[in-house]
Structure formats: C-alpha cells, structure tokens
Amino acid sequence: MPTIKILPHPEYAPEGKNVTAPAGTSICEALLDNGVNIEHACDMVCACTTCHVIVREGMQSLNEIEEGEEDMLDRAWGLEPDSRLSCQAILAQQDVTIEIPKYSINHAKENH
C-alpha cells in the first residue's frame, strides 16, 4: 500500500503524519479514513477547492489531472504547479508527499 506523507500543518497534522491507503483511493479519502479531517465541502465531487493539496513528491504516480479539476484549481488559494484537488488525486503504487495549504477559499469550516 502506498504511503502519504503529510507535511506539518498547524491544524490537520501539527507534527506531520504518514498514512497508508490502498491503490485506487483518493488522497482525500485516505486522509479522512486516517483521522486527518481535511476540508471537503462538496463531498468530493470536484465542485470546490477546499481539499486542495500540493504534491511535493510522487506527482507522477497519481492519475492524470482532468479538465474539470484544472478549472476548479484556478480558484484555489495558493495555487502551485503541483497543486491537486485531493478528492480527484488517485493513489497508485508509489508513495506521495503532500502539503495542505494554510488557507482555503472557505470563510467558515464545514463540520464533516
């Protein structure tokens, strides 16, 4: 099973965290299943950018980005060339390292 290394984030993973998930799982699902309560206001249907992450290592092992995701990412806070929506980024066999941006475009947190 691939491992997702989460770089330290003051709210979601203050000391960083490693989680594992089966190939074919989205990064968002893997985080949620392992106690990292990342925002996902649209319930993972690629209709918002609250689950935006930056893939620091392992981008080549994820599925190809689709046009709908690219369009949504244009609205993300802190967009970088290696940004993905974690609900659309599907794990393969290799490990990945991600950073969760400090902010999202949401003014208030959802309670999922």
Secondary structure, 3 states (H helix, E strand, C coil): CCEEEECCECCCECCCEEEECCCCCEHHHHHHHCCCCCCCCCCCCCCCCCCEEEEEECHHHCCCCCHHHHHHHCCCCCCCCCEEECCCCECCCCCEEEECCCCCCCCCCCCC
